[in-house]
Amino acid sequence: MIVTCHLVFYSVKLACGYLSSRFMADAEPSREPSSPPPPPPPAPLIIIPRDLGSSVDPPPPGAPPRRRLRIRLPSP
């Protein structure tokens, strides 16, 4: 049984090797480069805050003050 499996395996392997070499001989050589293209350059930094310690830019000088939302809860 084991001998039969080995014979079948090697027969199939030999047949596949023969067929692939025969078809590859008829194939045209590839014109594309074998190495992949280089990766794109990194994206530029988009957000540059004026204050490096803050995630939000302060208002420009002379701008009207910002309104603050005040929520008052009714007292019981």
N, CA, C and O atoms as a GROMACS GRO file, in nm:
protein
  304
    1MET      N    1   0.083  -0.120   0.000
    1MET     CA    2   0.000   0.000   0.000
    1MET      C    3   0.087   0.126   0.000
    1MET      O    4   0.064   0.218  -0.078
    2ILE      N    5   0.188   0.129   0.088
    2ILE     CA    6   0.275   0.245   0.096
    2ILE      C    7   0.354   0.261  -0.034
    2ILE      O    8   0.375   0.372  -0.082
    3VAL      N    9   0.398   0.148  -0.089
    3VAL     CA   10   0.475   0.153  -0.214
    3VAL      C   11   0.387   0.209  -0.326
    3VAL      O   12   0.434   0.288  -0.408
    4THR      N   13   0.261   0.169  -0.329
    4THR     CA   14   0.170   0.218  -0.432
    4THR      C   15   0.149   0.369  -0.418
    4THR      O   16   0.148   0.442  -0.518
    5CYS      N   17   0.133   0.417  -0.295
    5CYS     CA   18   0.115   0.561  -0.272
    5CYS      C   19   0.238   0.639  -0.317
    5CYS      O   20   0.227   0.745  -0.378
    6HIS      N   21   0.358   0.584  -0.287
    6HIS     CA   22   0.480   0.650  -0.329
    6HIS      C   23   0.492   0.654  -0.481
    6HIS      O   24   0.531   0.755  -0.538
    7LEU      N   25   0.456   0.543  -0.545
    7LEU     CA   26   0.463   0.539  -0.691
    7LEU      C   27   0.367   0.640  -0.753
    7LEU      O   28   0.401   0.708  -0.849
    8VAL      N   29   0.247   0.648  -0.699
    8VAL     CA   30   0.150   0.744  -0.751
    8VAL      C   31   0.200   0.887  -0.728
    8VAL      O   32   0.191   0.971  -0.818
    9PHE      N   33   0.251   0.914  -0.609
    9PHE     CA   34   0.300   1.048  -0.578
    9PHE      C   35   0.411   1.091  -0.673
    9PHE      O   36   0.406   1.199  -0.731
   10TYR      N   37   0.511   1.004  -0.689
   10TYR     CA   38   0.624   1.040  -0.775
   10TYR      C   39   0.584   1.044  -0.922
   10TYR      O   40   0.642   1.121  -0.999
   11SER      N   41   0.488   0.963  -0.963
   11SER     CA   42   0.441   0.968  -1.101
   11SER      C   43   0.370   1.101  -1.128
   11SER      O   44   0.391   1.164  -1.232
   12VAL      N   45   0.287   1.143  -1.034
   12VAL     CA   46   0.216   1.270  -1.051
   12VAL      C   47   0.317   1.386  -1.046
   12VAL      O   48   0.306   1.480  -1.125
   13LYS      N   49   0.414   1.378  -0.956
   13LYS     CA   50   0.515   1.483  -0.945
   13LYS      C   51   0.596   1.493  -1.074
   13LYS      O   52   0.623   1.603  -1.121
   14LEU      N   53   0.634   1.380  -1.130
   14LEU     CA   54   0.711   1.378  -1.255
   14LEU      C   55   0.627   1.434  -1.370
   14LEU      O   56   0.676   1.512  -1.452
   15ALA      N   57   0.500   1.394  -1.376
   15ALA     CA   58   0.413   1.442  -1.483
   15ALA      C   59   0.391   1.594  -1.472
   15ALA      O   60   0.393   1.664  -1.573
   16CYS      N   61   0.371   1.644  -1.351
   16CYS     CA   62   0.351   1.788  -1.332
   16CYS      C   63   0.477   1.865  -1.369
   16CYS      O   64   0.470   1.970  -1.432
   17GLY      N   65   0.592   1.813  -1.329
   17GLY     CA   66   0.719   1.878  -1.364
   17GLY      C   67   0.740   1.881  -1.514
   17GLY      O   68   0.785   1.981  -1.569
   18TYR      N   69   0.708   1.772  -1.581
   18TYR     CA   70   0.724   1.764  -1.727
   18TYR      C   71   0.630   1.862  -1.796
   18TYR      O   72   0.670   1.934  -1.887
   19LEU      N   73   0.504   1.862  -1.753
   19LEU     CA   74   0.407   1.950  -1.818
   19LEU      C   75   0.438   2.098  -1.793
   19LEU      O   76   0.426   2.180  -1.883
   20SER      N   77   0.478   2.130  -1.670
   20SER     CA   78   0.507   2.271  -1.641
   20SER      C   79   0.630   2.318  -1.717
   20SER      O   80   0.633   2.431  -1.765
   21SER      N   81   0.733   2.233  -1.729
   21SER     CA   82   0.851   2.274  -1.804
   21SER      C   83   0.819   2.288  -1.952
   21SER      O   84   0.875   2.373  -2.021
   22ARG      N   85   0.730   2.205  -2.001
   22ARG     CA   86   0.694   2.212  -2.143
   22ARG      C   87   0.614   2.339  -2.172
   22ARG      O   88   0.637   2.405  -2.274
   23PHE      N   89   0.519   2.373  -2.083
   23PHE     CA   90   0.441   2.494  -2.105
   23PHE      C   91   0.522   2.620  -2.078
   23PHE      O   92   0.502   2.722  -2.144
   24MET      N   93   0.614   2.614  -1.984
   24MET     CA   94   0.695   2.731  -1.954
   24MET      C   95   0.795   2.759  -2.066
   24MET      O   96   0.835   2.874  -2.085
   25ALA      N   97   0.834   2.657  -2.140
   25ALA     CA   98   0.926   2.678  -2.252
   25ALA      C   99   0.857   2.757  -2.362
   25ALA      O  100   0.922   2.834  -2.433
   26ASP      N  101   0.726   2.740  -2.378
   26ASP     CA  102   0.652   2.811  -2.481
   26ASP      C  103   0.610   2.952  -2.437
   26ASP      O  104   0.570   3.033  -2.520
   27ALA      N  105   0.619   2.980  -2.308
   27ALA     CA  106   0.574   3.109  -2.258
   27ALA      C  107   0.674   3.218  -2.295
   27ALA      O  108   0.794   3.194  -2.305
   28GLU      N  109   0.620   3.339  -2.315
   28GLU     CA  110   0.707   3.452  -2.346
   28GLU      C  111   0.774   3.500  -2.217
   28GLU      O  112   0.715   3.493  -2.110
   29PRO      N  113   0.896   3.547  -2.227
   29PRO     CA  114   0.963   3.598  -2.107
   29PRO      C  115   0.892   3.724  -2.055
   29PRO      O  116   0.838   3.803  -2.133
   30SER      N  117   0.893   3.741  -1.928
   30SER     CA  118   0.826   3.855  -1.865
   30SER      C  119   0.902   3.983  -1.892
   30SER      O  120   1.025   3.986  -1.886
   31ARG      N  121   0.829   4.089  -1.923
   31ARG     CA  122   0.893   4.218  -1.950
   31ARG      C  123   0.889   4.308  -1.827
   31ARG      O  124   0.948   4.416  -1.828
   32GLU      N  125   0.821   4.266  -1.724
   32GLU     CA  126   0.811   4.346  -1.603
   32GLU      C  127   0.934   4.322  -1.515
   32GLU      O  128   0.990   4.213  -1.517
   33PRO      N  129   0.975   4.422  -1.439
   33PRO     CA  130   1.090   4.400  -1.350
   33PRO      C  131   1.055   4.301  -1.240
   33PRO      O  132   0.940   4.291  -1.198
   34SER      N  133   1.154   4.229  -1.197
   34SER     CA  134   1.128   4.126  -1.096
   34SER      C  135   1.113   4.186  -0.956
   34SER      O  136   1.048   4.126  -0.870
   35SER      N  137   1.170   4.304  -0.933
   35SER     CA  138   1.158   4.364  -0.800
   35SER      C  139   1.035   4.455  -0.795
   35SER      O  140   1.001   4.517  -0.895
   36PRO      N  141   0.970   4.464  -0.680
   36PRO     CA  142   0.852   4.550  -0.668
   36PRO      C  143   0.894   4.697  -0.673
   36PRO      O  144   1.009   4.729  -0.643
   37PRO      N  145   0.802   4.786  -0.709
   37PRO     CA  146   0.836   4.929  -0.712
   37PRO      C  147   0.861   4.981  -0.571
   37PRO      O  148   0.810   4.924  -0.474
   38PRO      N  149   0.938   5.087  -0.558
   38PRO     CA  150   0.966   5.140  -0.424
   38PRO      C  151   0.840   5.198  -0.361
   38PRO      O  152   0.750   5.242  -0.433
   39PRO      N  153   0.831   5.199  -0.229
   39PRO     CA  154   0.712   5.252  -0.163
   39PRO      C  155   0.703   5.403  -0.184
   39PRO      O  156   0.805   5.468  -0.205
   40PRO      N  157   0.583   5.459  -0.177
   40PRO     CA  158   0.568   5.604  -0.195
   40PRO      C  159   0.630   5.679  -0.077
   40PRO      O  160   0.642   5.622   0.032
   41PRO      N  161   0.668   5.804  -0.097
   41PRO     CA  162   0.726   5.880   0.014
   41PRO      C  163   0.620   5.905   0.122
   41PRO      O  164   0.501   5.904   0.092
   42PRO      N  165   0.662   5.927   0.245
   42PRO     CA  166   0.565   5.950   0.352
   42PRO      C  167   0.487   6.080   0.328
   42PRO      O  168   0.538   6.174   0.268
   43ALA      N  169   0.364   6.081   0.376
   43ALA     CA  170   0.278   6.198   0.361
   43ALA      C  171   0.330   6.313   0.447
   43ALA      O  172   0.383   6.289   0.555
   44PRO      N  173   0.317   6.436   0.400
   44PRO     CA  174   0.364   6.549   0.481
   44PRO      C  175   0.275   6.569   0.603
   44PRO      O  176   0.159   6.530   0.604
   45LEU      N  177   0.332   6.631   0.704
   45LEU     CA  178   0.256   6.661   0.825
   45LEU      C  179   0.156   6.772   0.793
   45LEU      O  180   0.195   6.878   0.745
   46ILE      N  181   0.030   6.747   0.819
   46ILE     CA  182  -0.075   6.841   0.780
   46ILE      C  183  -0.105   6.942   0.891
   46ILE      O  184  -0.118   7.061   0.865
   47ILE      N  185  -0.115   6.895   1.013
   47ILE     CA  186  -0.155   6.982   1.124
   47ILE      C  187  -0.030   7.029   1.198
   47ILE      O  188   0.044   6.947   1.253
   48ILE      N  189  -0.009   7.159   1.201
   48ILE     CA  190   0.102   7.216   1.277
   48ILE      C  191   0.040   7.321   1.370
   48ILE      O  192   0.018   7.435   1.328
   49PRO      N  193   0.012   7.285   1.495
   49PRO     CA  194  -0.050   7.382   1.586
   49PRO      C  195   0.048   7.493   1.622
   49PRO      O  196   0.169   7.473   1.624
   50ARG      N  197  -0.008   7.612   1.650
   50ARG     CA  198   0.078   7.724   1.691
   50ARG      C  199   0.137   7.698   1.828
   50ARG      O  200   0.254   7.729   1.853
   51ASP      N  201   0.057   7.642   1.916
   51ASP     CA  202   0.104   7.611   2.051
   51ASP      C  203   0.130   7.461   2.055
   51ASP      O  204   0.037   7.381   2.045
   52LEU      N  205   0.256   7.423   2.070
   52LEU     CA  206   0.289   7.281   2.064
   52LEU      C  207   0.231   7.203   2.182
   52LEU      O  208   0.216   7.081   2.173
   53GLY      N  209   0.199   7.272   2.291
   53GLY     CA  210   0.143   7.202   2.406
   53GLY      C  211  -0.008   7.185   2.398
   53GLY      O  212  -0.066   7.118   2.483
   54SER      N  213  -0.071   7.243   2.298
   54SER     CA  214  -0.216   7.239   2.287
   54SER      C  215  -0.256   7.166   2.160
   54SER      O  216  -0.186   7.173   2.059
   55SER      N  217  -0.367   7.096   2.166
   55SER     CA  218  -0.416   7.028   2.047
   55SER      C  219  -0.507   7.118   1.965
   55SER      O  220  -0.542   7.084   1.852
   56VAL      N  221  -0.547   7.233   2.021
   56VAL     CA  222  -0.634   7.327   1.951
   56VAL      C  223  -0.562   7.460   1.941
   56VAL      O  224  -0.505   7.508   2.040
   57ASP      N  225  -0.563   7.521   1.824
   57ASP     CA  226  -0.498   7.651   1.807
   57ASP      C  227  -0.574   7.758   1.884
   57ASP      O  228  -0.697   7.756   1.888
   58PRO      N  229  -0.503   7.851   1.946
   58PRO     CA  230  -0.571   7.962   2.013
   58PRO      C  231  -0.631   8.057   1.909
   58PRO      O  232  -0.587   8.056   1.794
   59PRO      N  233  -0.730   8.137   1.947
   59PRO     CA  234  -0.789   8.230   1.849
   59PRO      C  235  -0.686   8.335   1.808
   59PRO      O  236  -0.598   8.370   1.888
   60PRO      N  237  -0.695   8.384   1.687
   60PRO     CA  238  -0.600   8.488   1.644
   60PRO      C  239  -0.621   8.617   1.722
   60PRO      O  240  -0.729   8.639   1.776
   61PRO      N  241  -0.520   8.702   1.729
   61PRO     CA  242  -0.537   8.828   1.803
   61PRO      C  243  -0.646   8.915   1.741
   61PRO      O  244  -0.654   8.926   1.618
   62GLY      N  245  -0.728   8.976   1.824
   62GLY     CA  246  -0.836   9.062   1.776
   62GLY      C  247  -0.965   8.989   1.747
   62GLY      O  248  -1.063   9.052   1.708
   63ALA      N  249  -0.969   8.858   1.765
   63ALA     CA  250  -1.091   8.782   1.739
   63ALA      C  251  -1.187   8.800   1.856
   63ALA      O  252  -1.143   8.818   1.970
   64PRO      N  253  -1.318   8.797   1.830
   64PRO     CA  254  -1.414   8.810   1.941
   64PRO      C  255  -1.401   8.691   2.035
   64PRO      O  256  -1.364   8.582   1.993
   65PRO      N  257  -1.432   8.712   2.163
   65PRO     CA  258  -1.422   8.600   2.258
   65PRO      C  259  -1.520   8.489   2.224
   65PRO      O  260  -1.627   8.512   2.169
   66ARG      N  261  -1.480   8.371   2.257
   66ARG     CA  262  -1.566   8.255   2.230
   66ARG      C  263  -1.678   8.249   2.332
   66ARG      O  264  -1.660   8.284   2.449
   67ARG      N  265  -1.793   8.206   2.286
   67ARG     CA  266  -1.906   8.188   2.377
   67ARG      C  267  -1.892   8.054   2.447
   67ARG      O  268  -1.852   7.954   2.386
   68ARG      N  269  -1.925   8.054   2.574
   68ARG     CA  270  -1.917   7.930   2.651
   68ARG      C  271  -2.057   7.881   2.680
   68ARG      O  272  -2.146   7.959   2.714
   69LEU      N  273  -2.076   7.754   2.666
   69LEU     CA  274  -2.206   7.693   2.694
   69LEU      C  275  -2.215   7.666   2.844
   69LEU      O  276  -2.134   7.593   2.900
   70ARG      N  277  -2.315   7.726   2.906
   70ARG     CA  278  -2.335   7.705   3.049
   70ARG      C  279  -2.463   7.626   3.068
   70ARG      O  280  -2.570   7.666   3.022
   71ILE      N  281  -2.451   7.517   3.136
   71ILE     CA  282  -2.568   7.432   3.164
   71ILE      C  283  -2.600   7.446   3.312
   71ILE      O  284  -2.516   7.418   3.398
   72ARG      N  285  -2.722   7.489   3.341
   72ARG     CA  286  -2.763   7.504   3.480
   72ARG      C  287  -2.866   7.397   3.510
   72ARG      O  288  -2.967   7.384   3.442
   73LEU      N  289  -2.837   7.323   3.613
   73LEU     CA  290  -2.930   7.219   3.656
   73LEU      C  291  -3.026   7.279   3.759
   73LEU      O  292  -2.984   7.355   3.846
   74PRO      N  293  -3.154   7.246   3.749
   74PRO     CA  294  -3.248   7.300   3.849
   74PRO      C  295  -3.218   7.243   3.988
   74PRO      O  296  -3.193   7.124   4.004
   75SER      N  297  -3.222   7.332   4.087
   75SER     CA  298  -3.198   7.284   4.223
   75SER      C  299  -3.327   7.228   4.283
   75SER      O  300  -3.435   7.282   4.258
   76PRO      N  301  -3.316   7.125   4.357
   76PRO     CA  302  -3.437   7.062   4.415
   76PRO      C  303  -3.498   7.139   4.526
   76PRO      O  304  -3.600   7.097   4.582
   0.00000   0.00000   0.00000
